[in-house]
Amino acid sequence: MRNLLITGSSGYLGSSFINQFQDKYDFFKFSLLKDSIENINFENIDRVLHCAALVHQKEECQYSEYYDINVKYPIDLAKKAKESGVKQFVFISTIAVYGDNNILLKEDTDCNPVTLYGKSKLEAEQELKKLEDDNFTISIVRPPMVYGKDAPGNIASLINIIKKVPLLPFARIKNRRSFVYIGNLCHLIDIIYEKKRSGIFLASDDKSISTTKLIELIAKNLDKKVYLIKIPFFQELLKLMKPSLYKRLYESLEVDNSLTKEVLEFENLYSVEEGIKLMIKGSTE
C-alpha cells in the first residue's frame, strides 16, 4: 500500500479518487478548515494529491480570497511536504488557465486566464514548479468540466432541465466541447503516480461532442423523450443577457491530450458515451 495525503477529500474528485482506489492507497485526509499545515506528520506519507480549491463563486470575491486558498495554501503544503521528504505532489489545476482560447488546447498552449479562479490556479502552477528538483516531483493536471454520478455544477443543472422540460431550444448546435468522466480523471491521476512523471497533463475524454449531442445522450440514458428546436433570436438574446452561459452552450472548448497519453502510455477507461451512461445509471467507477 502507498500512503497518500489528500486535500479536498470530501469534494467530488477527492471522494471519487478515494472510492476508486481505496484498496491501492492508504489515505490520510487533510482539511484546511479543520487542520493546520504545521501540524501535519509527513513521516509515512509518500505522495500528496491536492484537490482542494476555491472555485467559481456566485458572489463576488476578491483575488486575495482566491490567492489564500488556491495559491498560498498549496504552496505552503508543498514546501512542508518537500522538507519532510515527500517525493511527489500532484496538483489539480483547471482548463480555465487558458482563458477564452478557442483554439485546440494542448499542454503547451499559451495561458491567458480571464477569471480570478483561473488566474489563481495558474499562479499556483508557476510557484509550485519552482519547488521541483530531482527529489521532489511536481505533476499538474488540467481538467475541463468533470462529469459523473452526483457531479455538482452545470452538468447537474442540465440533467435536471432535461428531466423536467421536454422541449429545449438547443437543436443543431455545431460546437465541440471536451469533458472528462470522473473515472477517466481518477485513472489519469493514478497513472501519474505509477509513472512518477512531472509536468503538465491534460485530462479529457477521447472525443469532444456538441451541446446538442450531449443533451441527446443524457436524454437517451434517462429514457426521456426530448424535442430539440431552434428559436429565432434565442441564441443572440442569450449571448446578450447571459454571456457566460452562452459560451458554455454554443462556443467550443476542445482539448487535445494526445501528448499526455503518449508520455504516460495510457488510455482512457471509458468513452464519452460510456461515461454519460454510467453517470445516469449510477456508477462512479
For each residue, the residues with C-beta under 8 A, 3 or more apart:
1: 24 25 26
2: 24 25 26 46 47 193
3: 25 26 28 44 45 46 47
4: 25 26 27 28 45 46 47 48 49 193
5: 27 28 29 30 40 42 45 47 48 49 81 86
6: 9 14 17 18 27 28 29 30 48 49 50 51
7: 14 29 30 31 32 48 49 50 51 52 77
8: 11 13 14 50 51 52 53 92
9: 6 14 15 18 27 29 30 31 51
10: 14 15 31
11: 8 14 15 51 52
12: 15 16 146 148 150 151 152 182
13: 8 16 17 51 92 146 182 185 186
14: 6 7 8 9 10 11 17 18 49 51 52
15: 9 10 11 12 18 19
16: 12 13 19 20 148 182 186 284
17: 6 13 14 20 21 49 51 186 189
18: 6 9 14 15 21 22 27
19: 15 16 22 284 285
20: 16 17 183 186 187 190 284 285
21: 17 18 24 25 186 190
22: 18 19 25 27
23:
24: 1 2 21 190
25: 1 2 3 4 21 22
26: 1 2 3 4
27: 4 5 6 9 18 22
28: 3 4 5 6 45
29: 5 6 7 9
30: 5 6 7 9 35 40 77
31: 7 9 10 34 35 52
32: 7 35 52 69 73
33:
34: 31
35: 30 31 32 39 40
36: 39 40
37: 40 73 76 77 80
38: 80
39: 35 36
40: 5 30 35 36 37 77 80
41: 44 45
42: 5 45 80 81 84 85 86
43: 84
44: 3 41
45: 3 4 5 28 41 42 48 81 84 86
46: 2 3 4 86 87 88
47: 2 3 4 5 86 87 88 89 90 193
48: 4 5 6 7 45 77 78 81 86 88 89 90
49: 4 5 6 7 14 17 90 92 189
50: 6 7 8 74 77 78 89 90 91 92
51: 6 7 8 9 11 13 14 17 92
52: 7 8 11 14 31 32 69 73
53: 8 69 70 92 117 121
54: 57 61 65 66 69 70 117 120
55: 117
56: 115 117
57: 54 60 61
58:
59:
60: 57
61: 54 57 65 66 116
62: 65 66
63: 66 67 116 119 120
64: 67 68
65: 54 61 62 68 69
66: 54 61 62 63 69 70 71 116 117 119 120
67: 63 64 70 71 72 120 123
68: 64 65 71 72 73
69: 32 52 53 54 65 66 72 73 120
70: 53 54 66 67 73 74 117 120 121 123 124
71: 66 67 68 74 75 120 123 124 127
72: 67 68 69 75 76
73: 32 37 52 68 69 70 76 77
74: 50 70 71 77 78 91 124 128
75: 71 72 78 79 124 127 128 131
76: 37 72 73 79 80
77: 7 30 37 40 48 50 73 74 80 81
78: 48 50 74 75 81 82 89 91 128 131 138
79: 75 76 82 83 131
80: 37 38 40 42 76 77 83 84
81: 5 42 45 48 77 78 84 86 89 136
82: 78 79 85 86 89 131 136
83: 79 80
84: 42 43 45 80 81
85: 42 82 135
86: 5 42 45 46 47 48 81 82 89 136
87: 46 47 135 136 137 196
88: 46 47 48 136 137 139 193 196
89: 47 48 50 78 81 82 86 128 131 136 137 138 139
90: 47 48 49 50 139 140 141 189 192 193
91: 50 74 78 124 125 128 138 139 140 141
92: 8 13 49 50 51 53 141 143
93: 97 121 122 124 125 140 141 142
94: 97 117 118 121 142 143
95: 98 105 142 143 144 145 202 253 255
96: 99 113 115 117 118 121
97: 93 94 111 113 118 121 122 125 142
98: 95 101 105 109 110 111 112 113 118
99: 96 111 112 113 114 118
100: 112 114 247
101: 98 105 109 110 112
102: 251 252 253
103: 109
104: 254 255 256
105: 95 98 101 109 178 202 253 254 255 256
106: 109 202 256 257 259
107: 199 200 201 202 257 259 260
108: 200
109: 98 101 103 105 106
110: 98 101
111: 97 98 99 122
112: 98 99 100 101
113: 96 97 98 99 117 118 119 121 122
114: 99 100 118
115: 56 96 118 119
116: 61 63 66 119 120
117: 53 54 55 56 66 70 94 96 113 120 121
118: 94 96 97 98 99 113 114 115 121 122
119: 63 66 113 115 116 122 123
120: 54 63 66 67 69 70 71 116 117 123 124
121: 53 70 93 94 96 97 113 117 118 124 125
122: 93 97 111 113 118 119 125 126
123: 67 70 71 119 120 126 127
124: 70 71 74 75 91 93 120 121 127 128
125: 91 93 97 121 122 128 129 140 200
126: 122 123 129 130
127: 71 75 123 124 130 131
128: 74 75 78 89 91 124 125 131 132 138 140
129: 125 126 132 138 140
130: 126 127
131: 75 78 79 82 89 127 128 136 138
132: 128 129 136 137 138 198
133: 136
134:
135: 85 87
136: 81 82 86 87 88 89 131 132 133
137: 87 88 89 132 196 197 198
138: 78 89 91 128 129 131 132 198
139: 88 89 90 91 192 197 198 199 201
140: 90 91 93 125 128 129 199 200 201
141: 90 91 92 93 185 188 189 192 201 202 203
142: 93 94 95 97 200 201 202 203
143: 92 94 95 146 180 185 202 203 204
144: 95 177 178 179 180 203 204 253 255
145: 95 153 154 155 177 179 180
146: 12 13 143 151 179 180 181 182 185
147: 151 155 179 180 181 182 275 276 279
148: 12 16 151 181 182 183 275 278 279 284
149: 182 278 279 282 283 284
150: 12 156 284
151: 12 146 147 148 155 156 182 279
152: 12 156
153: 145 156 157
154: 145 157 158 248
155: 145 147 151 158 159 279
156: 150 151 152 153 159 160
157: 153 154 160 161
158: 154 155 161 162 214 215 218
159: 155 156 162 163 218 222 280
160: 156 157 163 164
161: 157 158 164 165 168
162: 158 159 165 168 215 218 219 222 224 226
163: 159 160 222 224
164: 160 161
165: 161 162 168 226
166: 224 225 226 227
167: 226 227 229
168: 161 162 165 215 226 227 228 229
169: 228 229 230 231 234
170: 173 211 212 215 228 249
171: 212 228 229 230
172: 212 228 230
173: 170 210 211 212 249 250
174: 210
175: 210 211 249 250 251 252
176: 208 209 210 252 254
177: 144 145 208 209 210 211 214 252 253 254
178: 105 144 204 205 208 253 254 255
179: 144 145 146 147 204 205 208 209 214 272 275
180: 143 144 145 146 147 184 185 203 204 205
181: 146 147 148 184 185 205 268 270 272 274 275 276 278 279
182: 12 13 16 146 147 148 149 151 185 186 275 284
183: 20 148 186 187 269 270 275 278 284 285
184: 180 181 187 188 203 205 268 269 270 275
185: 13 141 143 146 180 181 182 188 189 203
186: 13 16 17 20 21 182 183 189 190
187: 20 183 184 190 191 266 268 269
188: 141 184 185 191 192 201 203 260 264 266 268
189: 17 49 90 141 185 186 192 193
190: 20 21 24 186 187 193 194
191: 187 188 194 195 264 266
192: 90 139 141 188 189 195 197 201 264
193: 2 4 47 88 90 189 190 196
194: 190 191
195: 191 192 264 265
196: 87 88 137 193
197: 137 139 192 201 263 264
198: 132 137 138 139
199: 107 139 140 263
200: 107 108 125 140 142
201: 107 139 140 141 142 188 192 197 257 260 263 264
202: 95 105 106 107 141 142 143 255 256 257 259 260
203: 141 142 143 144 180 184 185 188 255 257 260
204: 143 144 178 179 180 208 255 257
205: 178 179 180 181 184 208 268 270 271 272 275
206: 268 271 272
207: 271 272
208: 176 177 178 179 204 205 252 254 255
209: 176 177 179 213 214 217 272
210: 173 174 175 176 177 213 214
211: 170 173 175 177 214 215 249 250
212: 170 171 172 173 215 216 228
213: 209 210 216 217
214: 158 177 179 209 210 211 217 218 276
215: 158 162 168 170 211 212 218 219 226 228
216: 212 213 219 220 226 228
217: 209 213 214 220 221 272 273 276
218: 158 159 162 214 215 221 222 276 280
219: 162 215 216 222 224 225 226
220: 216 217 223
221: 217 218 276 277 279 280 281
222: 159 162 163 218 219 280
223: 220
224: 162 163 166 219
225: 166 219
226: 162 165 166 167 168 215 216 219
227: 166 167 168
228: 168 169 170 171 172 212 215 216
229: 167 168 169 171
230: 169 171 172 234
231: 169 234
232:
233: 236 237
234: 169 230 231 237 238
235: 238 239 246 250
236: 233 239 240
237: 233 234 240 241
238: 234 235 241 242 245 246 249 250
239: 235 236 242 243 246 250
240: 236 237 243
241: 237 238
242: 238 239 245 246
243: 239 240 246 247
244: 247 248
245: 238 242 248 249
246: 235 238 239 242 243 249 250 251
247: 100 243 244 250 251
248: 154 244 245 251
249: 170 173 175 211 238 245 246
250: 173 175 211 235 238 239 246 247
251: 102 175 246 247 248
252: 102 175 176 177 208
253: 95 102 105 144 177 178
254: 104 105 176 177 178 208
255: 95 104 105 144 178 202 203 204 208
256: 104 105 106 202 259
257: 106 107 201 202 203 204 260 261
258: 261 262
259: 106 107 202 256 262 263
260: 107 188 201 202 203 257 263 264
261: 257 258 264 265 266 267
262: 258 259 265
263: 197 199 201 259 260
264: 188 191 192 195 197 201 260 261
265: 195 261 262
266: 187 188 191 261
267: 261
268: 181 184 187 188 205 206 271
269: 183 184 187
270: 181 183 184 205 274 275 278
271: 205 206 207 268 274 275
272: 179 181 205 206 207 209 217 275 276
273: 217 276 277
274: 181 270 271 277 278
275: 147 148 179 181 182 183 184 205 270 271 272 278 279
276: 147 181 214 217 218 221 272 273 279 280
277: 221 273 274 280 281
278: 148 149 181 183 270 274 275 281 282 283 284 285
279: 147 148 149 151 155 181 221 275 276
280: 159 218 221 222 276 277
281: 221 277 278
282: 149 278
283: 149 278
284: 16 19 20 148 149 150 182 183 278
285: 19 20 183 278
